[in-house]
């Protein structure tokens, strides 16, 4: 993961944190196409445990033009 953190709060909330400061955007690497900057990415699907043992996953990309 790049510039992404997450936590399960209580039993029912997934909180994802991404630094979207000007510094983070300036430091972001270019996307593979070069048209945008990749501010944050989970890299792929990230598995998490949902309530009552449900298998969940999330994928995240935050881009800047």
PDB file of N, CA, C, O and CB in Angstrom:
ATOM      1  N   UNK A   1       0.843  -1.176   0.000  1.00  0.00           N
ATOM      2  CA  UNK A   1       0.000   0.000   0.000  1.00  0.00           C
ATOM      3  C   UNK A   1       0.888   1.239   0.000  1.00  0.00           C
ATOM      4  O   UNK A   1       1.963   1.261   0.599  1.00  0.00           O
ATOM      5  CB  UNK A   1      -0.959  -0.002   1.217  1.00  0.00           C
ATOM      6  N   UNK A   2       0.410   2.253  -0.681  1.00  0.00           N
ATOM      7  CA  UNK A   2       1.132   3.508  -0.786  1.00  0.00           C
ATOM      8  C   UNK A   2       0.249   4.634  -0.266  1.00  0.00           C
ATOM      9  O   UNK A   2      -0.787   4.933  -0.861  1.00  0.00           O
ATOM     10  CB  UNK A   2       1.570   3.777  -2.245  1.00  0.00           C
ATOM     11  N   UNK A   3       0.648   5.267   0.845  1.00  0.00           N
ATOM     12  CA  UNK A   3      -0.056   6.406   1.424  1.00  0.00           C
ATOM     13  C   UNK A   3      -1.496   6.061   1.827  1.00  0.00           C
ATOM     14  O   UNK A   3      -2.379   6.915   1.756  1.00  0.00           O
ATOM     15  CB  UNK A   3      -0.062   7.560   0.437  1.00  0.00           C
ATOM     16  N   UNK A   4      -1.727   4.840   2.241  1.00  0.00           N
ATOM     17  CA  UNK A   4      -3.055   4.399   2.679  1.00  0.00           C
ATOM     18  C   UNK A   4      -2.892   3.641   3.996  1.00  0.00           C
ATOM     19  O   UNK A   4      -2.020   2.783   4.131  1.00  0.00           O
ATOM     20  CB  UNK A   4      -3.753   3.497   1.589  1.00  0.00           C
ATOM     21  N   UNK A   5      -3.738   3.971   4.951  1.00  0.00           N
ATOM     22  CA  UNK A   5      -3.824   3.148   6.154  1.00  0.00           C
ATOM     23  C   UNK A   5      -5.304   2.918   6.427  1.00  0.00           C
ATOM     24  O   UNK A   5      -6.158   3.691   5.992  1.00  0.00           O
ATOM     25  CB  UNK A   5      -3.103   3.829   7.387  1.00  0.00           C
ATOM     26  N   UNK A   6      -5.590   1.858   7.145  1.00  0.00           N
ATOM     27  CA  UNK A   6      -6.993   1.561   7.445  1.00  0.00           C
ATOM     28  C   UNK A   6      -7.094   0.892   8.796  1.00  0.00           C
ATOM     29  O   UNK A   6      -6.133   0.309   9.299  1.00  0.00           O
ATOM     30  CB  UNK A   6      -7.618   0.667   6.355  1.00  0.00           C
ATOM     31  N   UNK A   7      -8.263   0.987   9.365  1.00  0.00           N
ATOM     32  CA  UNK A   7      -8.540   0.296  10.616  1.00  0.00           C
ATOM     33  C   UNK A   7     -10.018  -0.052  10.682  1.00  0.00           C
ATOM     34  O   UNK A   7     -10.861   0.628  10.098  1.00  0.00           O
ATOM     35  CB  UNK A   7      -8.124   1.158  11.830  1.00  0.00           C
ATOM     36  N   UNK A   8     -10.310  -1.113  11.398  1.00  0.00           N
ATOM     37  CA  UNK A   8     -11.683  -1.501  11.683  1.00  0.00           C
ATOM     38  C   UNK A   8     -12.038  -0.854  13.019  1.00  0.00           C
ATOM     39  O   UNK A   8     -11.357  -1.074  14.021  1.00  0.00           O
ATOM     40  CB  UNK A   8     -11.861  -3.082  11.721  1.00  0.00           C
ATOM     41  N   UNK A   9     -13.089  -0.065  13.031  1.00  0.00           N
ATOM     42  CA  UNK A   9     -13.521   0.628  14.245  1.00  0.00           C
ATOM     43  C   UNK A   9     -14.804  -0.036  14.722  1.00  0.00           C
ATOM     44  O   UNK A   9     -15.767  -0.177  13.968  1.00  0.00           O
ATOM     45  CB  UNK A   9     -13.735   2.167  13.991  1.00  0.00           C
ATOM     46  N   UNK A  10     -14.798  -0.436  15.970  1.00  0.00           N
ATOM     47  CA  UNK A  10     -15.935  -1.196  16.466  1.00  0.00           C
ATOM     48  C   UNK A  10     -16.006  -2.483  15.671  1.00  0.00           C
ATOM     49  O   UNK A  10     -14.977  -3.086  15.369  1.00  0.00           O
ATOM     50  CB  UNK A  10     -17.267  -0.385  16.356  1.00  0.00           C
ATOM     51  N   UNK A  11     -17.175  -2.895  15.341  1.00  0.00           N
ATOM     52  CA  UNK A  11     -17.317  -4.108  14.532  1.00  0.00           C
ATOM     53  C   UNK A  11     -17.857  -3.806  13.150  1.00  0.00           C
ATOM     54  O   UNK A  11     -17.944  -4.701  12.309  1.00  0.00           O
ATOM     55  CB  UNK A  11     -18.225  -5.100  15.227  1.00  0.00           C
ATOM     56  N   UNK A  12     -18.226  -2.540  12.900  1.00  0.00           N
ATOM     57  CA  UNK A  12     -18.985  -2.268  11.688  1.00  0.00           C
ATOM     58  C   UNK A  12     -18.470  -1.134  10.813  1.00  0.00           C
ATOM     59  O   UNK A  12     -19.141  -0.763   9.850  1.00  0.00           O
ATOM     60  CB  UNK A  12     -20.356  -1.977  12.055  1.00  0.00           C
ATOM     61  N   UNK A  13     -17.305  -0.572  11.113  1.00  0.00           N
ATOM     62  CA  UNK A  13     -16.824   0.548  10.310  1.00  0.00           C
ATOM     63  C   UNK A  13     -15.389   0.314   9.848  1.00  0.00           C
ATOM     64  O   UNK A  13     -14.511  -0.051  10.629  1.00  0.00           O
ATOM     65  CB  UNK A  13     -16.915   1.851  11.105  1.00  0.00           C
ATOM     66  N   UNK A  14     -15.184   0.535   8.565  1.00  0.00           N
ATOM     67  CA  UNK A  14     -13.845   0.526   7.977  1.00  0.00           C
ATOM     68  C   UNK A  14     -13.464   1.979   7.755  1.00  0.00           C
ATOM     69  O   UNK A  14     -14.150   2.695   7.025  1.00  0.00           O
ATOM     70  CB  UNK A  14     -13.789  -0.307   6.626  1.00  0.00           C
ATOM     71  N   UNK A  15     -12.381   2.421   8.377  1.00  0.00           N
ATOM     72  CA  UNK A  15     -11.917   3.800   8.244  1.00  0.00           C
ATOM     73  C   UNK A  15     -10.617   3.775   7.441  1.00  0.00           C
ATOM     74  O   UNK A  15      -9.627   3.171   7.856  1.00  0.00           O
ATOM     75  CB  UNK A  15     -11.709   4.480   9.655  1.00  0.00           C
ATOM     76  N   UNK A  16     -10.636   4.440   6.285  1.00  0.00           N
ATOM     77  CA  UNK A  16      -9.481   4.510   5.403  1.00  0.00           C
ATOM     78  C   UNK A  16      -8.921   5.926   5.491  1.00  0.00           C
ATOM     79  O   UNK A  16      -9.664   6.903   5.392  1.00  0.00           O
ATOM     80  CB  UNK A  16      -9.860   4.131   3.924  1.00  0.00           C
ATOM     81  N   UNK A  17      -7.604   6.032   5.677  1.00  0.00           N
ATOM     82  CA  UNK A  17      -6.964   7.333   5.791  1.00  0.00           C
ATOM     83  C   UNK A  17      -5.958   7.505   4.669  1.00  0.00           C
ATOM     84  O   UNK A  17      -5.122   6.634   4.429  1.00  0.00           O
ATOM     85  CB  UNK A  17      -6.283   7.494   7.161  1.00  0.00           C
ATOM     86  N   UNK A  18      -6.048   8.652   3.977  1.00  0.00           N
ATOM     87  CA  UNK A  18      -5.137   8.998   2.894  1.00  0.00           C
ATOM     88  C   UNK A  18      -4.655  10.425   3.130  1.00  0.00           C
ATOM     89  O   UNK A  18      -5.466  11.319   3.374  1.00  0.00           O
ATOM     90  CB  UNK A  18      -5.828   8.852   1.490  1.00  0.00           C
ATOM     91  N   UNK A  19      -3.355  10.644   3.062  1.00  0.00           N
ATOM     92  CA  UNK A  19      -2.799  11.993   3.167  1.00  0.00           C
ATOM     93  C   UNK A  19      -3.010  12.703   1.832  1.00  0.00           C
ATOM     94  O   UNK A  19      -2.418  12.320   0.823  1.00  0.00           O
ATOM     95  CB  UNK A  19      -1.275  11.956   3.553  1.00  0.00           C
ATOM     96  N   UNK A  20      -3.859  13.742   1.825  1.00  0.00           N
ATOM     97  CA  UNK A  20      -4.112  14.497   0.595  1.00  0.00           C
ATOM     98  C   UNK A  20      -3.535  15.912   0.699  1.00  0.00           C
ATOM     99  O   UNK A  20      -4.021  16.842   0.056  1.00  0.00           O
ATOM    100  CB  UNK A  20      -5.628  14.560   0.301  1.00  0.00           C
ATOM    101  N   UNK A  21      -2.508  16.054   1.507  1.00  0.00           N
ATOM    102  CA  UNK A  21      -1.869  17.360   1.643  1.00  0.00           C
ATOM    103  C   UNK A  21      -1.168  17.743   0.339  1.00  0.00           C
ATOM    104  O   UNK A  21      -0.895  16.887  -0.502  1.00  0.00           O
ATOM    105  CB  UNK A  21      -0.863  17.353   2.816  1.00  0.00           C
ATOM    106  N   UNK A  22      -0.878  19.037   0.179  1.00  0.00           N
ATOM    107  CA  UNK A  22      -0.154  19.513  -1.003  1.00  0.00           C
ATOM    108  C   UNK A  22       1.190  18.806  -1.124  1.00  0.00           C
ATOM    109  O   UNK A  22       1.630  18.496  -2.231  1.00  0.00           O
ATOM    110  CB  UNK A  22       0.052  21.040  -0.938  1.00  0.00           C
ATOM    111  N   UNK A  23       1.837  18.552  -0.009  1.00  0.00           N
ATOM    112  CA  UNK A  23       3.129  17.856  -0.011  1.00  0.00           C
ATOM    113  C   UNK A  23       3.003  16.440  -0.551  1.00  0.00           C
ATOM    114  O   UNK A  23       3.835  15.998  -1.343  1.00  0.00           O
ATOM    115  CB  UNK A  23       3.714  17.819   1.398  1.00  0.00           C
ATOM    116  N   UNK A  24       1.951  15.720  -0.121  1.00  0.00           N
ATOM    117  CA  UNK A  24       1.738  14.346  -0.589  1.00  0.00           C
ATOM    118  C   UNK A  24       1.433  14.328  -2.084  1.00  0.00           C
ATOM    119  O   UNK A  24       1.895  13.441  -2.802  1.00  0.00           O
ATOM    120  CB  UNK A  24       0.592  13.678   0.195  1.00  0.00           C
ATOM    121  N   UNK A  25       0.664  15.294  -2.550  1.00  0.00           N
ATOM    122  CA  UNK A  25       0.324  15.346  -3.976  1.00  0.00           C
ATOM    123  C   UNK A  25       1.561  15.672  -4.810  1.00  0.00           C
ATOM    124  O   UNK A  25       1.776  15.080  -5.868  1.00  0.00           O
ATOM    125  CB  UNK A  25      -0.784  16.393  -4.232  1.00  0.00           C
ATOM    126  N   UNK A  26       2.365  16.608  -4.334  1.00  0.00           N
ATOM    127  CA  UNK A  26       3.602  16.961  -5.047  1.00  0.00           C
ATOM    128  C   UNK A  26       4.557  15.775  -5.111  1.00  0.00           C
ATOM    129  O   UNK A  26       5.212  15.557  -6.130  1.00  0.00           O
ATOM    130  CB  UNK A  26       4.294  18.155  -4.366  1.00  0.00           C
ATOM    131  N   UNK A  27       4.637  15.013  -4.032  1.00  0.00           N
ATOM    132  CA  UNK A  27       5.559  13.875  -3.963  1.00  0.00           C
ATOM    133  C   UNK A  27       5.040  12.618  -4.656  1.00  0.00           C
ATOM    134  O   UNK A  27       5.782  11.647  -4.810  1.00  0.00           O
ATOM    135  CB  UNK A  27       5.853  13.558  -2.530  1.00  0.00           C
ATOM    136  N   UNK A  28       3.783  12.626  -5.072  1.00  0.00           N
ATOM    137  CA  UNK A  28       3.169  11.426  -5.664  1.00  0.00           C
ATOM    138  C   UNK A  28       3.848  11.063  -6.981  1.00  0.00           C
ATOM    139  O   UNK A  28       4.155  11.944  -7.784  1.00  0.00           O
ATOM    140  CB  UNK A  28       1.657  11.647  -5.893  1.00  0.00           C
ATOM    141  N   UNK A  29       4.081   9.776  -7.205  1.00  0.00           N
ATOM    142  CA  UNK A  29       4.673   9.343  -8.476  1.00  0.00           C
ATOM    143  C   UNK A  29       3.646   9.411  -9.606  1.00  0.00           C
ATOM    144  O   UNK A  29       2.443   9.397  -9.347  1.00  0.00           O
ATOM    145  CB  UNK A  29       5.230   7.912  -8.351  1.00  0.00           C
ATOM    146  N   UNK A  30       4.104   9.483 -10.839  1.00  0.00           N
ATOM    147  CA  UNK A  30       3.162   9.481 -11.957  1.00  0.00           C
ATOM    148  C   UNK A  30       2.488   8.114 -12.087  1.00  0.00           C
ATOM    149  O   UNK A  30       3.056   7.083 -11.727  1.00  0.00           O
ATOM    150  CB  UNK A  30       3.882   9.852 -13.271  1.00  0.00           C
ATOM    151  N   UNK A  31       1.264   8.136 -12.612  1.00  0.00           N
ATOM    152  CA  UNK A  31       0.567   6.883 -12.892  1.00  0.00           C
ATOM    153  C   UNK A  31       1.267   6.181 -14.052  1.00  0.00           C
ATOM    154  O   UNK A  31       2.168   6.747 -14.672  1.00  0.00           O
ATOM    155  CB  UNK A  31      -0.940   7.136 -13.222  1.00  0.00           C
ATOM    156  N   UNK A  32       0.858   4.967 -14.338  1.00  0.00           N
ATOM    157  CA  UNK A  32       1.509   4.211 -15.417  1.00  0.00           C
ATOM    158  C   UNK A  32       1.327   4.889 -16.775  1.00  0.00           C
ATOM    159  O   UNK A  32       2.184   4.756 -17.649  1.00  0.00           O
ATOM    160  CB  UNK A  32       0.952   2.786 -15.473  1.00  0.00           C
ATOM    161  N   UNK A  33       0.217   5.616 -16.964  1.00  0.00           N
ATOM    162  CA  UNK A  33       0.000   6.320 -18.235  1.00  0.00           C
ATOM    163  C   UNK A  33       0.729   7.662 -18.270  1.00  0.00           C
ATOM    164  O   UNK A  33       0.966   8.220 -19.342  1.00  0.00           O
ATOM    165  CB  UNK A  33      -1.497   6.538 -18.469  1.00  0.00           C
ATOM    166  N   UNK A  34       1.084   8.178 -17.082  1.00  0.00           N
ATOM    167  CA  UNK A  34       1.747   9.470 -17.007  1.00  0.00           C
ATOM    168  C   UNK A  34       0.789  10.647 -17.055  1.00  0.00           C
ATOM    169  O   UNK A  34       1.232  11.795 -17.010  1.00  0.00           O
ATOM    170  CB  UNK A  34       2.729   9.592 -18.115  1.00  0.00           C
ATOM    171  N   UNK A  35      -0.508  10.397 -17.144  1.00  0.00           N
ATOM    172  CA  UNK A  35      -1.487  11.477 -17.243  1.00  0.00           C
ATOM    173  C   UNK A  35      -1.881  12.047 -15.881  1.00  0.00           C
ATOM    174  O   UNK A  35      -2.341  13.185 -15.796  1.00  0.00           O
ATOM    175  CB  UNK A  35      -2.721  10.982 -17.957  1.00  0.00           C
ATOM    176  N   UNK A  36      -1.704  11.269 -14.827  1.00  0.00           N
ATOM    177  CA  UNK A  36      -2.077  11.694 -13.485  1.00  0.00           C
ATOM    178  C   UNK A  36      -0.966  11.308 -12.516  1.00  0.00           C
ATOM    179  O   UNK A  36      -0.009  10.626 -12.882  1.00  0.00           O
ATOM    180  CB  UNK A  36      -3.432  11.065 -13.055  1.00  0.00           C
ATOM    181  N   UNK A  37      -1.113  11.757 -11.275  1.00  0.00           N
ATOM    182  CA  UNK A  37      -0.215  11.345 -10.206  1.00  0.00           C
ATOM    183  C   UNK A  37      -0.968  10.391  -9.295  1.00  0.00           C
ATOM    184  O   UNK A  37      -2.144  10.606  -9.000  1.00  0.00           O
ATOM    185  CB  UNK A  37       0.327  12.574  -9.411  1.00  0.00           C
ATOM    186  N   UNK A  38      -0.303   9.351  -8.855  1.00  0.00           N
ATOM    187  CA  UNK A  38      -0.909   8.355  -7.973  1.00  0.00           C
ATOM    188  C   UNK A  38      -0.656   8.773  -6.523  1.00  0.00           C
ATOM    189  O   UNK A  38       0.392   8.467  -5.955  1.00  0.00           O
ATOM    190  CB  UNK A  38      -0.333   6.921  -8.255  1.00  0.00           C
ATOM    191  N   UNK A  39      -1.615   9.468  -5.939  1.00  0.00           N
ATOM    192  CA  UNK A  39      -1.481   9.996  -4.589  1.00  0.00           C
ATOM    193  C   UNK A  39      -1.513   8.871  -3.567  1.00  0.00           C
ATOM    194  O   UNK A  39      -0.753   8.891  -2.599  1.00  0.00           O
ATOM    195  CB  UNK A  39      -2.588  11.008  -4.297  1.00  0.00           C
ATOM    196  N   UNK A  40      -2.381   7.896  -3.771  1.00  0.00           N
ATOM    197  CA  UNK A  40      -2.500   6.776  -2.838  1.00  0.00           C
ATOM    198  C   UNK A  40      -3.056   5.569  -3.572  1.00  0.00           C
ATOM    199  O   UNK A  40      -3.830   5.697  -4.520  1.00  0.00           O
ATOM    200  CB  UNK A  40      -3.403   7.146  -1.634  1.00  0.00           C
ATOM    201  N   UNK A  41      -2.643   4.388  -3.113  1.00  0.00           N
ATOM    202  CA  UNK A  41      -3.154   3.161  -3.719  1.00  0.00           C
ATOM    203  C   UNK A  41      -3.048   2.006  -2.733  1.00  0.00           C
ATOM    204  O   UNK A  41      -2.086   1.892  -1.974  1.00  0.00           O
ATOM    205  CB  UNK A  41      -2.389   2.831  -5.017  1.00  0.00           C
ATOM    206  N   UNK A  42      -4.060   1.160  -2.769  1.00  0.00           N
ATOM    207  CA  UNK A  42      -3.987  -0.063  -1.968  1.00  0.00           C
ATOM    208  C   UNK A  42      -3.162  -1.124  -2.692  1.00  0.00           C
ATOM    209  O   UNK A  42      -2.820  -2.153  -2.109  1.00  0.00           O
ATOM    210  CB  UNK A  42      -5.402  -0.601  -1.666  1.00  0.00           C
ATOM    211  N   UNK A  43      -2.843  -0.875  -3.957  1.00  0.00           N
ATOM    212  CA  UNK A  43      -2.003  -1.786  -4.729  1.00  0.00           C
ATOM    213  C   UNK A  43      -2.776  -2.907  -5.389  1.00  0.00           C
ATOM    214  O   UNK A  43      -2.464  -3.303  -6.512  1.00  0.00           O
ATOM    215  CB  UNK A  43      -0.954  -2.370  -3.850  1.00  0.00           C
ATOM    216  N   UNK A  44      -3.755  -3.407  -4.721  1.00  0.00           N
ATOM    217  CA  UNK A  44      -4.603  -4.486  -5.232  1.00  0.00           C
ATOM    218  C   UNK A  44      -5.765  -4.609  -4.257  1.00  0.00           C
ATOM    219  O   UNK A  44      -5.940  -3.740  -3.403  1.00  0.00           O
ATOM    220  CB  UNK A  44      -3.807  -5.860  -5.381  1.00  0.00           C
ATOM    221  N   UNK A  45      -6.541  -5.637  -4.359  1.00  0.00           N
ATOM    222  CA  UNK A  45      -7.601  -5.811  -3.370  1.00  0.00           C
ATOM    223  C   UNK A  45      -6.979  -6.238  -2.043  1.00  0.00           C
ATOM    224  O   UNK A  45      -6.115  -7.113  -1.994  1.00  0.00           O
ATOM    225  CB  UNK A  45      -8.652  -6.858  -3.853  1.00  0.00           C
ATOM    226  N   UNK A  46      -7.433  -5.608  -0.989  1.00  0.00           N
ATOM    227  CA  UNK A  46      -6.920  -5.867   0.352  1.00  0.00           C
ATOM    228  C   UNK A  46      -7.999  -6.577   1.152  1.00  0.00           C
ATOM    229  O   UNK A  46      -9.066  -6.008   1.381  1.00  0.00           O
ATOM    230  CB  UNK A  46      -6.480  -4.547   1.057  1.00  0.00           C
ATOM    231  N   UNK A  47      -7.748  -7.805   1.581  1.00  0.00           N
ATOM    232  CA  UNK A  47      -8.773  -8.533   2.337  1.00  0.00           C
ATOM    233  C   UNK A  47      -8.908  -7.992   3.760  1.00  0.00           C
ATOM    234  O   UNK A  47      -7.920  -7.644   4.407  1.00  0.00           O
ATOM    235  CB  UNK A  47      -8.440 -10.031   2.378  1.00  0.00           C
ATOM    236  N   UNK A  48     -10.143  -7.931   4.226  1.00  0.00           N
ATOM    237  CA  UNK A  48     -10.436  -7.544   5.603  1.00  0.00           C
ATOM    238  C   UNK A  48     -11.528  -8.458   6.133  1.00  0.00           C
ATOM    239  O   UNK A  48     -12.306  -9.029   5.368  1.00  0.00           O
ATOM    240  CB  UNK A  48     -10.866  -6.044   5.696  1.00  0.00           C
ATOM    241  N   UNK A  49     -11.573  -8.587   7.435  1.00  0.00           N
ATOM    242  CA  UNK A  49     -12.614  -9.417   8.057  1.00  0.00           C
ATOM    243  C   UNK A  49     -13.820  -8.550   8.355  1.00  0.00           C
ATOM    244  O   UNK A  49     -13.710  -7.549   9.062  1.00  0.00           O
ATOM    245  CB  UNK A  49     -12.095 -10.101   9.357  1.00  0.00           C
ATOM    246  N   UNK A  50     -14.956  -8.924   7.825  1.00  0.00           N
ATOM    247  CA  UNK A  50     -16.189  -8.200   8.081  1.00  0.00           C
ATOM    248  C   UNK A  50     -16.892  -8.746   9.300  1.00  0.00           C
ATOM    249  O   UNK A  50     -16.408  -9.680   9.939  1.00  0.00           O
ATOM    250  CB  UNK A  50     -17.106  -8.264   6.878  1.00  0.00           C
ATOM    251  N   UNK A  51     -18.034  -8.166   9.625  1.00  0.00           N
ATOM    252  CA  UNK A  51     -18.791  -8.652  10.771  1.00  0.00           C
ATOM    253  C   UNK A  51     -19.226 -10.100  10.564  1.00  0.00           C
ATOM    254  O   UNK A  51     -19.482 -10.530   9.439  1.00  0.00           O
ATOM    255  CB  UNK A  51     -20.012  -7.763  11.018  1.00  0.00           C
ATOM    256  N   UNK A  52     -19.302 -10.815  11.620  1.00  0.00           N
ATOM    257  CA  UNK A  52     -19.700 -12.232  11.650  1.00  0.00           C
ATOM    258  C   UNK A  52     -18.877 -13.089  10.701  1.00  0.00           C
ATOM    259  O   UNK A  52     -19.389 -14.051  10.129  1.00  0.00           O
ATOM    260  CB  UNK A  52     -21.169 -12.368  11.301  1.00  0.00           C
ATOM    261  N   UNK A  53     -17.590 -12.742  10.528  1.00  0.00           N
ATOM    262  CA  UNK A  53     -16.699 -13.565   9.722  1.00  0.00           C
ATOM    263  C   UNK A  53     -16.835 -13.408   8.223  1.00  0.00           C
ATOM    264  O   UNK A  53     -16.256 -14.196   7.475  1.00  0.00           O
ATOM    265  CB  UNK A  53     -16.912 -14.960  10.059  1.00  0.00           C
ATOM    266  N   UNK A  54     -17.579 -12.420   7.757  1.00  0.00           N
ATOM    267  CA  UNK A  54     -17.738 -12.187   6.323  1.00  0.00           C
ATOM    268  C   UNK A  54     -16.398 -11.802   5.711  1.00  0.00           C
ATOM    269  O   UNK A  54     -15.690 -10.950   6.247  1.00  0.00           O
ATOM    270  CB  UNK A  54     -18.791 -11.086   6.056  1.00  0.00           C
ATOM    271  N   UNK A  55     -16.050 -12.424   4.598  1.00  0.00           N
ATOM    272  CA  UNK A  55     -14.820 -12.065   3.893  1.00  0.00           C
ATOM    273  C   UNK A  55     -15.094 -10.881   2.983  1.00  0.00           C
ATOM    274  O   UNK A  55     -15.888 -10.982   2.048  1.00  0.00           O
ATOM    275  CB  UNK A  55     -14.267 -13.266   3.078  1.00  0.00           C
ATOM    276  N   UNK A  56     -14.442  -9.763   3.255  1.00  0.00           N
ATOM    277  CA  UNK A  56     -14.587  -8.553   2.460  1.00  0.00           C
ATOM    278  C   UNK A  56     -13.226  -8.152   1.913  1.00  0.00           C
ATOM    279  O   UNK A  56     -12.198  -8.653   2.367  1.00  0.00           O
ATOM    280  CB  UNK A  56     -15.204  -7.405   3.298  1.00  0.00           C
ATOM    281  N   UNK A  57     -13.219  -7.254   0.941  1.00  0.00           N
ATOM    282  CA  UNK A  57     -11.966  -6.682   0.457  1.00  0.00           C
ATOM    283  C   UNK A  57     -12.251  -5.301  -0.099  1.00  0.00           C
ATOM    284  O   UNK A  57     -13.383  -4.978  -0.458  1.00  0.00           O
ATOM    285  CB  UNK A  57     -11.304  -7.590  -0.620  1.00  0.00           C
ATOM    286  N   UNK A  58     -11.192  -4.486  -0.163  1.00  0.00           N
ATOM    287  CA  UNK A  58     -11.351  -3.171  -0.777  1.00  0.00           C
ATOM    288  C   UNK A  58     -10.165  -2.901  -1.686  1.00  0.00           C
ATOM    289  O   UNK A  58      -9.082  -3.458  -1.509  1.00  0.00           O
ATOM    290  CB  UNK A  58     -11.483  -2.061   0.300  1.00  0.00           C
ATOM    291  N   UNK A  59     -10.396  -2.028  -2.671  1.00  0.00           N
ATOM    292  CA  UNK A  59      -9.348  -1.564  -3.566  1.00  0.00           C
ATOM    293  C   UNK A  59      -9.492  -0.050  -3.666  1.00  0.00           C
ATOM    294  O   UNK A  59     -10.605   0.466  -3.769  1.00  0.00           O
ATOM    295  CB  UNK A  59      -9.438  -2.255  -4.986  1.00  0.00           C
ATOM    296  N   UNK A  60      -8.378   0.654  -3.636  1.00  0.00           N
ATOM    297  CA  UNK A  60      -8.442   2.101  -3.611  1.00  0.00           C
ATOM    298  C   UNK A  60      -7.312   2.705  -4.447  1.00  0.00           C
ATOM    299  O   UNK A  60      -6.154   2.308  -4.319  1.00  0.00           O
ATOM    300  CB  UNK A  60      -8.376   2.610  -2.168  1.00  0.00           C
ATOM    301  N   UNK A  61      -7.656   3.659  -5.293  1.00  0.00           N
ATOM    302  CA  UNK A  61      -6.688   4.490  -5.989  1.00  0.00           C
ATOM    303  C   UNK A  61      -7.142   5.928  -5.846  1.00  0.00           C
ATOM    304  O   UNK A  61      -8.311   6.234  -6.080  1.00  0.00           O
ATOM    305  CB  UNK A  61      -6.545   4.082  -7.492  1.00  0.00           C
ATOM    306  N   UNK A  62      -6.234   6.818  -5.464  1.00  0.00           N
ATOM    307  CA  UNK A  62      -6.516   8.249  -5.391  1.00  0.00           C
ATOM    308  C   UNK A  62      -5.548   8.925  -6.348  1.00  0.00           C
ATOM    309  O   UNK A  62      -4.330   8.833  -6.192  1.00  0.00           O
ATOM    310  CB  UNK A  62      -6.373   8.812  -3.915  1.00  0.00           C
ATOM    311  N   UNK A  63      -6.118   9.615  -7.356  1.00  0.00           N
ATOM    312  CA  UNK A  63      -5.311  10.232  -8.412  1.00  0.00           C
ATOM    313  C   UNK A  63      -5.462  11.747  -8.379  1.00  0.00           C
ATOM    314  O   UNK A  63      -6.493  12.269  -7.957  1.00  0.00           O
ATOM    315  CB  UNK A  63      -5.717   9.685  -9.795  1.00  0.00           C
ATOM    316  N   UNK A  64      -4.421  12.449  -8.830  1.00  0.00           N
ATOM    317  CA  UNK A  64      -4.473  13.897  -8.986  1.00  0.00           C
ATOM    318  C   UNK A  64      -4.102  14.214 -10.436  1.00  0.00           C
ATOM    319  O   UNK A  64      -3.187  13.611 -10.997  1.00  0.00           O
ATOM    320  CB  UNK A  64      -3.509  14.626  -7.968  1.00  0.00           C
ATOM    321  N   UNK A  65      -4.818  15.160 -11.031  1.00  0.00           N
ATOM    322  CA  UNK A  65      -4.519  15.584 -12.399  1.00  0.00           C
ATOM    323  C   UNK A  65      -3.599  16.775 -12.391  1.00  0.00           C
ATOM    324  O   UNK A  65      -3.232  17.279 -13.453  1.00  0.00           O
ATOM    325  CB  UNK A  65      -5.798  15.915 -13.161  1.00  0.00           C
TER     326      UNK A  65
END
